[in-house]
Amino acid sequence: MPFVNKRTLYSTSRTLHIYISTALFFLLILFCVSGIVLNHVDWLKNDKNNGQITVQIPQDLLTQANTQLNSLPAIYPQIEAYLAKHYGLNKVKSIEWEKQDSLVMLDYPLPAGYAYAEFDFISGELLLDYQTGGFLSVISDLHKGRHSGEVWSWVIDISAVLMILFAVTGMIILFQNRKKRLAGIWITVLGIATPLVIYLCWVPQIKGVF
């Protein structure tokens, strides 16, 4: 490497390898455990909890709605703000309005569950129907980034980049150790070849269509 000082490269790689491993300690374990769970989805059969609550719609929201029953969509922002403040619900998936019955229904997807809010502006009641998942169900959806929001998607992307750096710096450190270099290379080749052979020989796939 004519343009790179080997000592600097090895030193930097070792430092990055150490601190990336510590930074990723929790996420690596989380993604590994959730990956195992995703490979055994039958473990999640009884990992759901359903619930339902009924509360009175706040008087100010009810008064505002009753003055404009024919144009309830005008108060959608206030409805969403109320659910966000009191129940932590954000990023509504869909909103429906049944004009005849003065109902506003909001659907919120959640990791391993959902929340469905129904505002009945005639009876003055809010019905909140929800499903939450247990620990295994939640981390499974976090692994996939399912209904986990934009911020968590960044966590997945950044973690993936750091894992690549972790692997690359590990290989660089390996080449610094002359005694273990050859064995390390053979293990690396084996680690590449084994999943490829398993995929080609035992994973179902369609052939002869290209």
N, C-alpha and C positions, 0 to 999 in steps of 0.2 A: 504494500500500500504506500506508494511514493508520496502521496499528499496527506497522509494521516500518520501522526505519531502513534506507534503501537502502544507505548506505555500509557499515553493519554486515553486511547481508545479502550484499553482493558480496564483502566481505573474508572473511567466514566461509566462503562458498561456494568462494572461491579456495583458501583454506587446506585445506578438506576435500578439494577436487578434487586438490590436489597430493599430500596425504598418503595419501588412499585409493588413488591411482594407484601410489604406491610400495609400499603394503602389499599391493596386489593384483598387483604386477608378475609374480611367479612364477606365481600361480594363473591369471591371465588367459592367459598363454602356454600353460600346461598344458591348460586347458580348450579353448582354441582349437585347439591341435595335436591333442588327443584327439578333438575334434569333427570335424576333417578325417579322422582315422583311422576314426571310426565311419561316415563317409560312403563309406569304401573298405574294407569288411570283408575283401575278398579279400587285402589286405595282411597279414592275420593268419593265413593258412593254415598257414604253417610257423613260427609264433611261439610254439610250445609245447614244453615239455621234460618228458619223463616220467622218473620214477625210482622205485626200490624199494630199501628197505634191510631187513635182517633182523638183529635184535639179541636178546640174551637179556633176558627180563623180570627186573627187579631181584628179588633173593632175598626181600626183606621183603614185596614185593607178591605174589610167587608163593606164599610160605608162607601169607599171609593168605587168598589165593584158594583154596588147596588145603584149607584147613580149613572152607571153606563153599562147596564146589562146587555145592551145590543152591540157593544163594542169592547168586550172584555179583553181582546188582544192588546188594547192600549195599556193595560196594567201588567202585561207579562214581565217587564223588567222588575217591577215591585215584587211580584210573586217569586221570581228567581232569586232576588236579593234576600227575601225572607227565608227561603229554603237554604240558601248559602250561609246565612248568619246563624240560624238555629239548628240546622242539621248537617252543615258542612257539605251540602250537595252543590256541585259545580259541573259545568260542561253538560248541559241538558242535551239529550239525544233527539228528542222530539217533543212537541207540544201540540195537544189536540184541544179543540173547543167544541163542545156540544151546546150550541146556542139555545136550543129549545129548553134544555134542562139547566142552563147556566153552570155547566161543568167545565173546569179547566184541568186537563190531565197532563202531567209531565213525566217523562221517562228518563231515568238516569242510569246508565250502565256503570257498574263498579267492578273492580277486580274480584272474581269469584262470586259475583252477585249482582244485584240491581236494587234500585229504589223507584217506586212508582207512586207519585203523589196525585191525589185527586181532590181538587178544591170544589166543594159544593156550595155555591154562593146563595142558594135558596135555604138550605138547612143551616148554613153557617159553619159547616164542619170540614176539616181537612182529614182525609184518610191517607195514611202513609203505609204502603205495603212494601216490604223489603225482604231481601235475602242476603245473608252474609256467609262467607266461607270460613272454614277453619284455617289454621296455620298452613297446612299443606296445600289447600286449594288456592289460598292467596299467593303463596310464593310461586305456585305453578303459573298463575296468570301474570305475575311480575316477571317471571322468566321469559314469557312470550311478549310482554309489553301489552297485554290485552286490557283495554279500558283503564290503563294506568296513567294516562295523561302525558303531555308533552315533556314535562321535566324529567319524568322517569325514563322516557325514550332517550333522552340525552345521557342519563346514567348508563343505560345499556350500551350506547354507542361509544362513550368515553371509556367504559370498562373494557370493551372489545379492543379498542386501540391500545390501551395499557397492557392487556394480555398479550397482544402481538409483540409489543416492546419487551415485555417480560421474557417471552420465548426467544426473541432475537438476541437480547443481551445475554441470556443463558448460553446460547450457542457461541457467542463471542468469547465468553469466559471459558468455555470448554476448550477452545482453540488455544487459549493461553497455557493450558496444562498439557504439556507434551506427553507425559506418561499416560494420561487417561484420554487423550485426544482420539486415538484410533478406536478404542472401545466405545467411546461416546458417539462417534460417527456411525459405527455399526448399529448401535442401539437406535440412533435416529432413523437410519434406513429401515430398520425393522419396524419402528413405530409408524413409518409412512406406508410401508408395504402391507403390513397386517390388515389395517382397515380397508385398503384397496382390494386385497384378495377376498376378504370377507364380503365386501360389497359385490364384487364380480361373481362370486361363487354361490353366495347364500341369500342375498337380498333380492326379493322378487322385482323383476323389471321386464318391460316389453322389449323384444328384440326383432330385428328384421324389418323395421319400418322406416329406416333412414336410407 
